[in-house]
Structure formats: C-alpha cells, structure tokens
Amino acid sequence: ARRISMEDEPFLKIKDGALPKKKKKSKPGRKRREAMRKWRESQGLETKTQPTMGAQKAGKKGVTGKKAKRQRVKGQLKTINEIENGDEKSGTSTIMISGLNFDATEEDVRNFFGDECAESIIEVSVPLYKDGPRNRGVAFVKVDTNKKMHEMIQQFDKKELMDRYLDLRVSTAKRTTGDDSYFAKELSEKPEMCRTVGVFNLCWKVTEEKLATHFKDCGEVFATRIVEKNGRSAGYGYVEFVGMNSVDNAVKLTGTKINRRPIRVDYAPNWNE
C-alpha cells in the first residue's frame, strides 16, 4: 500500500491543520411531513393551529411547536413574577428562609436581620421536629409591608448565619398566608377519666408557669410539664387539670398563640397511667 503524502489532492484543501467541514444534511422527512399535514387539513382530519393570545394581540399569525411552548412558559413565569412582586391578590408578605442551621432559634433569626428591620418584623416562626429540639432547617418571617419584604430579601439573600449561607425567597406556604388548616388536625380518641392534654409546637422559651397561665380559663390546673431533651425544651408539654371537663375546653385552644407562636392541643393519657 502506498503512503499518503501531503502532495496528494485531498490534503491540498487543509487549512490550519483541520479537515474541511462536511455540509449539514437537511432533516429527513421534513417535506413529507409538511405535505402530509396539508393533506390532512384539506381532508378535514386536522384543524389549523389557532393563534396564541399574544399573537392575537400583536396581530400576527399563530405559532406552533417549541416557539409556542416558550410563549406559554413565559406567560406562566410572568404570573409568578406578578405574585412575587406584590400582587394584591396574593396577599403574601412572608419570607421563607432555607438552609438554616439546625440549632438556630427565633432570636437568632431576628438578630440576623438587625435593628434596622426589627420594627418591620411582625412574627418569626421556626418549625421544629415532633420528637426533638432541632428545627427543620427553614424559618418564616412575616413582614408588615410587601415592599419591605422584597428589600429584606434583596439585602440579606445568600448571607451567612451560624456558618450557613441562607436562601431567602417569597413564601407560598399555606400556613404563612392565613391558612390555619395545618393546626386543624382531627383529635385523638379521648382516654377514659382523661384530665390531661398535650400541647405541641411550643416555643423553646415557654415555661411551665406560662403554660399554666395560658390554660387557667379552661379550669383549675393541677400541674404542668415541659418535656426536655438534651437540657432544653423539646417543643411540647402537658397540662393536667383537676376536673375532667376542663380538657374539653382546653382542646378548643388549638391555634391560639403562646409567645406569638400557634399551638396544637390534643387529648393525652394521664401521667400516672
């Protein structure tokens, strides 16, 4: 076999050490599909594409395929942006913080925003796990005005708190938009001779004395107990009454707030059982 040299004709067209590019072939079957589509339209088997809303307003013909899909997606994103930019119908003025340190408290979140935002913050909520003092890594900050909410997001997004970089955005959770159905869970079966209720979603700073004060109007309180874990509150406790009728009044306090935090109350077995 003869070795190919640079003098051969195929290599005369080489420029800068690269072979000549091949021409792109047209997509196979494109003309055939177009002819088939026109034939189906002429036979009444396929309806013509209607113009989109944006095209109708602009006085243009309707578009199909990927371009139409991009227009629809763009319209949806516009709706989301209207909500996040303070649409009156959304009624949202709550910031959702994700990436929170598991040991962070409500006080830590308030200190994170500083004194300049303290007057604008109405409420800070840090959800906890049911069986432990650790938070869920998120927090909700309710702000008095929508404008101030966006200013705080722009100023504090991606900032560091307790060696964690936080992600701030507009909250769309139901429990932060006035929907209290999260706490409207079905009550447990009432035990016989029940004189005790369980109180859940408590703030870590709630004491047994404050718990007794909150339920004093339900009946005479015999004792209260805050469950602790690792030397701090686990986020729930129990209230024992003298009379058995008091528990029925106590479970009605679900949704009321202790230290500006809503609680959930349910029937619980007596301590000596």
Salt bridges, closest charged atoms under 4 A:
ASP8 OD1 - ARG2 NH1 3.66
GLU34 OE2 - ARG37 NH2 2.62
GLU41 OE2 - ARG37 NH1 2.63
GLU46 OE1 - ARG40 NE 3.51
GLU106 OE2 - ARG261 NH1 3.32
GLU107 OE1 - LYS205 NZ 2.93
GLU123 OE1 - LYS257 NZ 3.27
ASP167 OD1 - LYS158 NZ 3.73
ASP167 OD2 - ARG169 NH1 3.21
GLU240 OE2 - ARG195 NH1 2.92
ASP248 OD1 - LYS190 NZ 3.09
ASP266 OD2 - ARG264 NH1 3.93
